[in-house]
């Protein structure tokens, strides 16, 4: 509750939107694994809502794959491994 009479809120369950495969830790640095575990996104975690499993048009496919936080490319800019950090 702020001094001017409004409430401030945040999204507390954001990590439930993402999933990681059980083999994802093999492709990550130790500090990344520690951070993801701290968030609650351990290797083998499934998402709460299954958005990463949705199938759409080719143009929309990127919209759904961003919920998969696995390392899938050579560089972080080519996949969504850092999405839980945003």
Secondary structure as UniProt FT lines:
FT   TURN            3..4
FT   TURN            12..13
FT   HELIX           14..17
FT   TURN            22..23
FT   HELIX           24..27
FT   HELIX           30..39
FT   TURN            43..44
FT   HELIX           51..53
FT   HELIX           58..60
FT   HELIX           61..65
FT   TURN            66..67
FT   HELIX           76..78
FT   TURN            81..82
FT   HELIX           83..85
//
